[in-house]
Amino acid sequence: MQQKLTYEYEDTNRLDYRYKLMAEEKIFKANKETLDNILDDIFTIEKIEDLDKYY
């Protein structure tokens, strides 16, 4: 009985770890998309400011 409980506990830990990794991966992707959007906005603003210099 004790051994069976140990295996169940280990499987639960492994599953929790997989879910944690999946969640971290989703957060990383979301942060990367947000960062890409911010960088796009910054470059757009810089281009507009550069145009203002010439006109």
Secondary structure, 3 states (H helix, E strand, C coil): CHHHHHHHHHHHHHHHHHHHHHHHHHHHHHHHHHHHHHHHHHHHHHHHHHHHHHC
